[in-house]
Amino acid sequence: MTTQPKSDFLRVMIERGFMADCTDLAALDAALIKGVVPAYIGFDATAKSLHVGSLIQIMMLRWLQKTGHKPITLMGGGTTKVGDPSFRADERPLLDDAAIQANIDGIQKVFAAYVNYGDRATDAVMLNNDEWLSGLKYIEFLRDIGRHFSVNRMLAFESVKSRLDREQSLSFLEFNYMILQAYDFMELNRRYGCLLQMGGSDQWGNIVNGIDLTRRVLDHEVYGLTSPLLETADGRKMGKSQDGAVWLNADMCAPYTFWQFWRNTMDADVGRFLKLYTELPVDECDRLGALAGSEINAAKIILANKVTTLLHGADAAQAAETTAREVFEKGGVGDDLPTLELSASDIGDGVSIVQLIVKCGLAKSGKDAKRLIAENGAKLDDAPLTDAGLMIDANALSSPIKLSAGKKRHALVKLVD
């Protein structure tokens, strides 16, 4: 459609940069104006937490609800048993039922911070596709559902084609994933009147399959909307840091570490990230994003505070900012720094500084920690650390010590009873 959409939800999606593609923008706009639209995003349970890379989809569900519609958070208890092959070089490791359920339990904690669950028309619902997938009978499924899928068309989807072009194996199990995801959309439409599936642009083929299947089997019109696959200004995949994924669960990524990730946003990304990950007005996001020099740092603190408040609460955001000021501006320790607690038995006759750097998450391996020290990137209590063979005993931990990797990553080590 060439004109500006009339529905609040689509206006937000376009103005704030959430939308990459939509299957039928005009028809979806009309449905959103007509009444409450249930919409879903699926999340496979491959880890005990989602990471920052999933936050754009979670914010889409939040805006959906804020503009008067119904979010469906679909846990992939069934599809996780197969594994999404989209744009992967290899097959995902298969998880058993207990591991999948443990991952779902961990993931569920995040959503309540962003959407409201309940029984009202626009309250969110959380579902698990294992409810309908695990009971399927194979022959009936092939006859009733499989006949609607063209192998030629499936092979042409970029997510599959790229894997085959690189001559990397694609198992028959994985090849079934797109059929199962399409079946999810049809079942959600049948059971809950779901009209819209959203996801990252790598899910476009899977979404289109679901729309086609729902039309063929139920003769219902449904829609798809994708978000761009985000990279930071330096080309890194969104949600990754020097130390790996930035998780959303506090027990896997401390609120201070989460806050610091956003505080370290590159200047060129500030305005864009404010639009996507906060609820500040678009004009204010543009103003803050256009700041230069030292002023952009104030915008980064606003970004870090707003994003952390949404996930972990205002107190956690304030504690993180206070700690950051103590560490960076005053050279102090800060109460909210990630802390490694060791007992006397953990230390024994002494533990190497290299081990401590790894245990604190400041380096991925002993080799990385030694390289950090050799390149003058490590500090002990703000003093350069030059001896990779240094041993730390209980006496050295009579008061907490501060370890640093570069200028922005810090952790405490302290002795506990």
N, C-alpha and C positions, 0 to 999 in steps of 0.2 A: 504494500500500500504506500502511496506517495504522500498522503496527508498524515498529520500528527495523530496518533491513536487517541481515542476518547477515554479509554479506561485508565484509571489511576495506575494500575499495576504495570501495564505496558509502557506508560509514560516514564515511570520510575526505571524500568529495565533499560530503556533506551537512553534516557538522560544520564544515568549513572554508569553506563558502560557494561551492563550485564549481558546484553544480547549479542550473540554472534549470528544466529539464523533462527527462523521460525517457519514452520511448514505452511501456515495460512494465516498471516497476520491479521487480515481484515476479519476473517471468520472468528478467530480467537478473540479479537477485540470486541466483536458483537456479543459473544458468549459472556465475556467478563462484564459487560455493561448490563446484560440481561439478568444476571443473578449470581449466586455464590458458585464459583468454579472450584471443585476439588482438583488438586494437582499433586503429583508425586515426584520424588527423586529417590532412586534406589542407592543403597550403600552396602556393598559387600563387606562381610565380616572377616577381613584378612588380617586384622590386627586388633589389639584391645582398645585402640583409640583411633579416631580420625586425625589427620594432620591439617596444617594451615591450607594445603592445597584443596581441601574440601570446603573451606570456609566460604568461598564464593557461592557454592550451591546452598549452603545453610542460610546465608544471607538472602538468597532468592526466596527461600521458603518463609523467612521472617517478613520480607516485604509483601509476599503474597498474602499473609495473614493480616498485616497492617493495612492493606488496601481492601480488606473485606472478603477474603476467600479462604479456602480450607486446605491446609498443608497435610499431605500424607507422607510420613517418613517410613520408607519401606526398607526393612532389614533383609539382607539377602541370605537368610539362613539356608535356603535351597540352592541358589545360584553360586554361593561360595563353595559348594561341593564340586562345582564344575570349573569355575575360574574364568574370568573375563580375559580373552586373549588380545583385546584391543591394544594395538601399538606396543605389544610386548615382544621381546626377542625370544622368550622361552616360556615354558609352561609354569603356572603358579604351583607351588607345593600344595598338595591336597591336605586338608585339615579334617580331623574326625569331629563327630557331633559335639563332644564335650568342649573341644577347643573353639569351635564356632560359637557355641552358646556363651562361653566365657568372653569372647570378643564382643558379642552383641551386648552383653551386660555392661561392658566397659564403654562401648560407643553410645549407648542410650543416655548416659549421664550428661552428655554435652547438649543434647537437643533442648532440654527443658530450660536452658539459659536463653534460648533464642525464640522458641515458639511456645504458646500456651496449649496444653492438652486438656481435653474435657469433652462434654457432651453437647455443647452449643454448635450452631450451624458452622461457625468459622473456627471452632477449636480443632487443633491438630489431632490426628490419630497415628499411632505407631503400629505397623503391621509387619509380619514376617512371611516372606514368600514360601517358606518351607511348608506353611499351612496348606497350600494347594499343589506345590510341585512334588513333594515327596510321596503323595498318594497317587500320582499319575500311573496309569497302566500303559506300558510301553507300546503295545500293538495299537491300542485305541488312540494313543497320542499321535503315533505316526499317521494313522488313517485320518483322524479328525483335524489335526493341526499341521503335521509335517507336509501334507499334500499341497498346502498353500505356499510353500517356500520353493523358489527356484534355486538350485545349486549354482547355476550360471550367475544369477544375480548376487548370491551370497559371496561368490568368489571375487566379484567385481568390487565389493566394499573395500575401501582403502585400508581399514584395520586388518583385514585378512590378506589382501593383495600385497601389502608391504612385507608381511611375514613370508609369504610364498616367494616374492621376488628376491628376497635375501636367502632363499633356499633353506629357511629355518623350519623345523618340523612344527606342524599344527595338528594336534591330536583330534580324533573324532569327537572326544569328550568336549574339548574346547569349541569345536565347530558348532556344537549344539547350543552354546551359550546364547547366541543371538536369537535362537528360536524360543528359548526359555524366557528371555527378557521380553520378547514380543508377547509371549503368553501372559506374563505378569500384567502388562498394560491392559490386555483384553479382560483378564480376571478382575482387575481393579475397576474397570469400566462397568463390568457386569455386576459386581458386588457393591461398589460404592459410588457409582456414577462418575468416576474419575474421567476428566476431559483433557487433561494436559500432563504430559511427561516432560520434565526438564532434566538437564544434565550438561556435562562438558561437551565441547564440540567433537570430541573423540567418540561420543555416543550417538552421533547423528544417524549412522546406519542402523543401529539397534532400535532407535526411536522410530524411524521410518518403518521398519519392519512391524513394530507394534501397532502403528496407525493402520497399516495395510491389513494386518490380520484382523484387527477389530472391525474394520469396514467389511471385510469378506465374510467373517463368521457372524457378527452381530448386526451388521448393517448400521453401525453407529459412526458418526464423525467425531474424531478426537484429534488432538493437536500436539505438536512438539516444539520445544524452544530450547536452544542451546546457548551456553555461555562460552566466551573465548577461553582457550587454554592459555593460562597466564604464565608469562616469564617476567623475571625482574629485568631492570634496564640493562644489566650486564649479561643477560641471556640465560640465567639460571632458572630452573623450574621452580615455580612458586611453592613455598612450603618446605624448601630445603635450605639448610644452613651449612656452615662449615662442618658441623658435627652430625649432619644427617637430618632426618625429618623433624619438624617443629610440631610436636603433638599437641592436641587440644585438651587432653586430660591432665589435671594438675599433678597426678602421681607419676606421670611420664615426662612432663615438662613443667618445671616450677613456674609459677606466675611471674617471678622476676625475669627468668630466662625468656618467657613468652613476650613480656613487655620489652625486653632488650632487643629481641628480634625486630620488632616494629620501630623501635628507636633507631636502629641501624639501617633503616630503609634508605635506599639511594635517593639523592635529591630529585632525580627525574621521575621517580615513582610516587612521590608524596601525594600530589593532587589526585592521581588515579586511584591510589589505595584509599584515600579519604572517602572518595565517592563509593567505592565498592564495600569497604569494611566498616564504615561508620554511618551514622544517620544525620551528620551535619548537612545543612542545605548545600546544594550544588554550587551556588555562587561563592559560599564561604570556602568550600573545598578548592575551587579554582583560585581564590585569592591566596589561600595558604600555600597551594602548590606552586604559585608564581613567585614566592619569596626567594630571595637569593642570599648568598653569604651566610653569616652567622644566624640570620633571621629564620632560615629554613629549619634550623635545629629546634626552634620553638614549635614549628608546625609538626615536626617529627614527634615531639613529646605529646602534643595534642593527639596525634594519630595513635601513639602507643597507649595513652590513657583511655581513649575512647574504645579501642578494640579490646583492651584488657578488661575494662569495666563490663562490657557486654558479656564476656565469657566468665570471668572470675569475680566480678563485683568491684564496686568503687573502692573499697578498703584495700583490696589487693593491688589495684592500680596505683593508689596513693602510696602504699608501702614500697612498691617498686620504684616509683619516681624519687621518693625520699632516699632510698638506698643508692640509687644511681647518682644523686647529687652528692651524697657523702663519699662515694667511691671516686667519682670523677672530678668533682670540684674541690673537695676538701682533703682528698687523699686518705679518707678513712676506710673503715671496714664495711659498715652497713649491716643492719640486722636482717635484711631480707635476701642476702646473697645465697645462692645454692650452697648447701653445707654437707660435707662428708663427715659423718660421725664415726669415730673408731674407739673401740674398747682397748684396754691394756693388752688383752689376749690377742686382739687383731694386730697390734703393733709388735708384740714379742720383743725381740732384741733390737728391732728397728725395721722400718719399711723404706724402700727406696723412693726418692723424690719422683723418679720416673713413674713408678706405680701409682703414686698419689695423683700425679697429673692426669693419668689415664682414668683412675677411679672417679675423679672429679668431673670427668667429661670434657676436659680441656684438650685432650688429644685422643685419637681413635685407637692408638696402639703405642707400645713402648718405643717402636721405631719412630713414630711421629713425634712422641714426646722428646726423644733425644735430638731429633732434627730441630724442634722448636728451641731447645736449649742451645744447640750449636749455632743457630741463626740469631741468637740474642733476643728471642721472642718471649722468653719466660721470665717471670719475676717471682720472688719470694718476699712477702711483706714489702712490696713496692721496690725492692732492690733487685738489680739484675741477677739472674740465676745462671751461673756458668758451669757448675760442676754436676754433670749427669750422674755421677756416682754417689752423690750426697745421700746419706741415710738419716732418717728422722726417727728419733726415739721418743719415749714417753716424756722425758724432760723437755724436749723441744716443743711439746704440745701442752706444756703447763698453762699456756694461754693459746687461744686459736691462732692458726697461721693463715695467711691469705696467699693464694696462688693466682697468678695472672698469666693469660696467654694473649699477647698483644695488648692493645690499649683498652679493649672493650669487653673481654671475657674474663670473669673472675669467679673464684670459689673459696669457701672457707673449709679448713680441716680442723676439727676439734676433738678433744678427748672426752669421752663420756664414761660414767661409772658402769 
